Amino acid sequence: MWWFQQGLSFLPVALVVWSAASFVFSYITAIVLHHVDPLVPYISDTGTIPPERCLFGIMLNISAFLGMATMYVRYKQVYALNPEKSKIIKLNKIGLTLGLMSCFGLCIIANFQKCILYYIHVVGACLTFGVGAIYMLVQTVLSYLMQPEVHSKDIFWIRLTVLLWCCSSIMSMFISSVVLYSGLYGTNLVQKLHWDPQEKKISLRAVVSLHGQTLYNTPQSFVTDEQALLIAGSI
């Protein structure tokens, strides 16, 4: 039996695979229909114009549902492994709340397109990335508190590394976005889907896009050696 066939370990796998597929399919559709440029488009731009907008929306909504299911299972898993540790139980509840908020942000991104309702789309991105990063911080702290009884230090270091990676991507994307949309490089850039490679702002846009893709494709949960203890009957 493969590791992802044990208990509910298939959930984080399905979350990552489905989310990646939603970006790939909407990107291919947008490129084939010449709605965006092939070179490093915003992920949000590939879900702005029909029909890729419809595909982008429904697939991201399913990703949000899978994310909620994964985070709830993680919550029940931590609770089952630490039924009498009040500090871990409290952090675990906070983590579940943050995780659900992050998934709700993903629903906002899916249903409120950047070129139509930009500020609501940004709110969704802040919930997804910002609150999602705090969720990852909570899970990292939980991993630290549960070692070595539940798992090894390797799991903690892996989570810490991914957390730092995501935080650096968020900061770089935020700074580049602020500079790009500051007005120094023109106006109405939110509505712009086609970019001239000769424009100076193309490098800033590429930075924002690359870090956005990094964040979208970073799993919020990891399958670890705890998964052997993840029994469906304890949920």
C-alpha positions in Angstrom: 0.0 0.0 0.0 1.3 3.4 -1.0 1.6 6.2 1.6 -1.2 8.2 0.1 -3.6 5.3 0.3 -3.3 5.1 4.1 -6.2 6.8 6.0 -7.0 10.2 4.6 -3.5 11.0 3.3 -5.0 11.3 -0.2 -6.6 14.7 0.8 -3.4 16.9 0.7 -2.3 15.1 -2.4 -5.6 15.8 -4.1 -5.4 19.4 -3.0 -2.0 20.0 -4.5 -2.6 18.1 -7.7 -6.0 19.7 -8.3 -4.8 23.2 -7.5 -1.9 22.9 -9.9 -4.2 21.5 -12.6 -6.6 24.5 -12.2 -3.7 26.9 -13.0 -2.3 24.8 -15.9 -5.7 24.3 -17.6 -6.7 27.9 -17.3 -3.3 29.0 -18.5 -3.4 26.7 -21.6 -6.9 27.9 -22.5 -6.0 31.6 -22.1 -2.9 31.1 -24.3 -4.6 29.2 -27.0 -7.3 31.9 -27.2 -4.7 34.6 -27.2 -6.2 36.3 -24.1 -2.8 36.6 -22.3 0.8 36.6 -23.3 2.6 33.2 -22.9 5.5 34.6 -20.9 4.8 34.6 -17.2 1.3 36.0 -17.1 -0.4 36.7 -13.8 -2.3 33.6 -12.6 -5.3 35.9 -12.0 -5.1 37.2 -15.6 -5.5 33.6 -16.9 -8.9 33.5 -15.2 -10.3 36.8 -16.3 -12.0 36.3 -19.6 -14.5 33.5 -20.5 -14.2 30.6 -21.0 -11.1 30.2 -18.9 -12.7 32.3 -16.2 -15.4 29.7 -15.7 -12.9 26.9 -15.6 -10.6 28.9 -13.2 -13.5 29.7 -10.9 -15.0 26.2 -10.5 -11.7 24.5 -10.1 -10.4 26.9 -7.5 -13.7 26.5 -5.6 -13.1 22.8 -5.5 -9.5 23.5 -4.3 -10.9 25.6 -1.5 -13.2 22.7 -0.5 -10.3 20.2 -0.5 -8.2 22.7 1.5 -10.9 22.9 4.1 -11.2 19.2 4.3 -7.4 18.8 4.6 -7.2 21.4 7.4 -10.0 19.9 9.3 -8.4 16.4 9.1 -5.1 18.0 10.3 -7.0 19.6 13.2 -8.6 16.3 14.3 -5.2 14.5 13.8 -3.4 16.9 16.1 -6.2 16.7 18.7 -6.2 12.9 18.6 -2.4 12.8 19.2 -2.4 15.4 22.0 -5.7 15.0 23.9 -4.4 16.4 27.2 -2.1 19.2 26.2 -4.0 22.4 26.6 -1.4 24.6 24.8 -1.4 22.4 21.7 -5.2 22.1 21.7 -5.5 25.9 21.8 -3.0 26.5 19.0 -4.7 23.7 17.0 -8.1 25.6 17.2 -6.5 28.8 16.2 -4.8 27.0 13.2 -8.2 25.6 12.1 -9.8 29.0 12.1 -6.9 30.5 10.2 -6.9 27.7 7.7 -10.7 28.1 7.0 -10.2 31.8 6.5 -7.4 31.2 4.0 -9.7 28.8 2.0 -12.4 31.4 2.1 -9.9 33.8 0.6 -9.3 31.3 -2.2 -13.1 31.3 -3.0 -13.0 35.1 -3.2 -10.1 34.9 -5.7 -11.9 32.4 -7.7 -15.2 34.3 -8.0 -14.1 38.0 -8.0 -11.8 38.5 -11.0 -8.9 41.0 -10.9 -10.0 43.1 -13.9 -13.6 43.4 -12.6 -13.5 43.8 -8.8 -9.8 44.4 -8.1 -10.0 45.4 -4.5 -12.2 42.5 -3.5 -9.8 40.2 -5.4 -6.9 41.7 -3.4 -8.8 41.1 -0.1 -9.1 37.4 -1.2 -5.3 37.3 -2.0 -4.5 38.8 1.5 -6.7 36.1 3.1 -5.2 33.3 1.1 -1.5 34.3 1.3 -1.3 36.4 4.4 -3.6 34.3 6.7 -2.3 31.2 5.0 1.2 32.1 6.0 0.1 32.6 9.6 -1.6 29.1 9.4 1.7 27.6 8.3 3.4 29.4 11.2 1.0 27.8 13.6 1.5 24.4 12.1 5.3 24.9 12.4 5.0 25.7 16.0 2.8 22.7 16.5 5.4 20.5 14.9 8.0 21.9 17.2 5.8 21.2 20.3 5.0 17.7 19.2 8.6 16.6 18.7 10.1 14.1 19.5 7.0 12.2 20.8 5.0 12.3 17.6 7.5 12.9 14.9 11.2 13.7 14.3 12.8 17.1 14.1 13.0 16.8 10.3 9.3 17.5 10.0 9.7 20.8 12.0 12.7 21.9 9.9 10.8 21.1 6.6 7.8 23.1 7.7 10.1 26.0 8.9 11.9 26.1 5.6 8.7 26.2 3.5 7.3 28.9 5.9 10.4 31.1 5.4 10.3 30.5 1.6 6.6 31.6 1.5 7.2 34.6 3.6 10.0 35.8 1.4 7.8 35.3 -1.6 5.0 37.3 -0.1 7.3 40.2 0.8 8.9 40.2 -2.6 5.5 40.1 -4.4 4.1 42.8 -2.1 7.0 45.2 -2.7 7.1 44.6 -6.4 3.3 45.1 -6.7 3.4 48.4 -4.7 6.2 49.7 -7.0 4.4 48.5 -10.2 1.1 50.0 -9.3 2.4 53.2 -7.7 1.7 55.2 -10.9 5.3 55.6 -12.0 4.8 53.1 -14.8 1.4 54.3 -16.1 -2.2 54.0 -15.2 -4.9 51.4 -15.6 -2.4 48.5 -15.3 -5.0 46.4 -13.6 -6.9 46.0 -16.8 -3.8 45.3 -18.9 -3.5 41.7 -20.1 -0.9 42.1 -22.9 2.6 43.4 -22.1 5.4 44.6 -24.3 8.7 42.8 -23.4 10.5 46.1 -24.1 8.6 47.9 -21.3 10.7 48.6 -18.2 7.9 47.5 -15.9 7.9 44.0 -17.4 10.6 42.8 -15.0 8.6 44.0 -12.0 5.5 42.2 -13.4 7.5 39.0 -13.9 8.7 39.1 -10.2 5.1 39.5 -9.0 3.9 36.7 -11.3 6.6 34.2 -10.4 6.2 34.7 -6.7 2.4 34.5 -7.0 2.8 31.1 -8.8 5.2 30.0 -6.0 2.6 30.8 -3.3 -0.3 29.3 -5.2 1.5 26.0 -5.6 3.0 25.7 -2.1 1.0 23.1 -0.2 -0.5 24.3 3.1 -0.1 20.8 4.6 2.5 18.1 4.5 2.2 14.3 4.6 4.5 13.2 7.3 5.3 10.2 9.4 2.2 11.1 11.5 0.0 9.8 8.7 0.2 6.3 10.0 -1.7 7.5 13.0 -4.4 9.2 10.9 -7.3 6.8 11.3 -10.7 7.7 9.8 -12.5 6.4 12.8 -10.9 9.1 15.0 -12.4 12.0 13.0 
